[in-house]
């Protein structure tokens, strides 16, 4: 649910009210459910909000890549054995993604030396 709401906000050029988000995601959701999801996203710092009449209008503050990275970090933090989680993550990477990760790690190492 959060992902759908975030995707809707990220695709919009303007801030959206809960009613607009509900209409875009699907009217089968209760208005209060959409409001709860938006409040949680605001508390996590993933959306900003501004007054729009008597309600708030919400806007995504993170780029898609940033949002995915935050989700990955949250999942990693939730695990008991970071080494096992990271090891299994690397095990399922494609060769291309593994090479990209190695390159990024090398670049980071270079930044630490400088």
C-alpha positions in Angstrom: 0.0 0.0 0.0 2.8 2.5 0.9 4.6 1.7 -2.3 1.5 2.4 -4.4 0.9 5.7 -2.6 4.6 6.7 -3.0 4.5 5.8 -6.7 1.4 7.9 -7.2 3.0 10.9 -5.4 6.3 10.5 -7.2 4.5 10.5 -10.6 2.7 13.8 -9.8 4.1 17.2 -10.6 2.0 18.8 -7.8 1.2 18.0 -4.2 -1.9 15.8 -3.8 -4.7 15.7 -1.2 -5.7 12.3 0.3 -8.8 12.4 -1.9 -6.7 12.8 -5.1 -4.3 10.0 -4.0 -7.3 7.8 -3.3 -8.8 8.5 -6.7 -5.4 7.7 -8.4 -4.7 4.5 -6.4 -8.2 3.2 -6.4 -11.5 4.2 -4.9 -11.9 0.8 -3.3 -9.6 2.1 -0.5 -11.1 3.9 2.5 -10.3 7.5 2.7 -9.1 7.0 6.3 -6.7 4.3 5.1 -5.1 6.6 2.6 -4.8 9.3 5.3 -3.2 6.8 7.6 -0.7 5.8 5.0 0.1 9.4 4.1 0.6 10.2 7.8 3.0 7.3 8.2 5.0 8.3 5.1 5.2 11.8 6.5 6.4 10.5 9.9 9.1 8.5 8.0 10.2 11.6 6.2 9.3 10.2 2.8 6.7 12.9 2.0 6.3 16.5 2.8 2.9 18.2 3.4 1.5 21.6 3.0 -1.9 23.1 3.9 -4.5 22.9 1.1 -7.8 24.3 2.4 -8.8 22.4 5.5 -6.6 19.4 4.6 -3.0 18.7 3.7 -1.6 18.0 0.3 1.4 15.6 0.1 4.4 15.5 -2.1 7.1 12.8 -2.5 10.5 14.1 -1.3 12.7 11.2 -2.4 13.7 10.0 -5.8 12.8 6.5 -6.7 16.4 5.2 -6.2 16.6 6.9 -2.9 13.3 5.4 -1.8 14.4 1.9 -2.8 17.7 2.4 -1.0 15.9 3.4 2.2 13.6 0.3 2.0 16.7 -1.9 1.5 18.3 -0.3 4.5 15.2 -0.8 6.6 15.1 -4.5 5.7 18.8 -4.9 6.4 18.3 -3.2 9.8 15.4 -5.6 10.6 17.5 -8.7 10.2 19.4 -10.4 13.0 22.5 -11.4 11.0 23.7 -8.6 8.7 26.5 -10.7 7.3 24.1 -13.5 6.3 21.6 -11.1 4.7 24.3 -9.3 2.7 25.9 -12.6 1.7 22.7 -14.0 0.4 21.9 -10.7 -1.4 25.3 -10.8 -3.2 24.7 -14.5 -4.0 21.5 -13.6 -6.0 23.0 -10.7 -8.0 23.4 -11.0 -11.7 27.0 -10.8 -12.9 26.3 -7.3 -14.2 24.9 -6.1 -10.9 27.8 -7.7 -9.0 30.3 -5.9 -11.2 28.5 -2.6 -10.6 28.5 -3.2 -6.9 32.2 -4.0 -6.9 32.9 -0.8 -8.9 30.8 1.3 -6.4 32.7 -0.2 -3.5 36.0 0.5 -5.1 35.0 4.1 -5.7 34.0 4.4 -2.1 37.3 3.0 -0.9 39.0 5.6 -3.1 37.0 8.4 -1.4 38.1 7.1 2.0 41.8 7.2 1.0 41.7 10.8 -0.3 
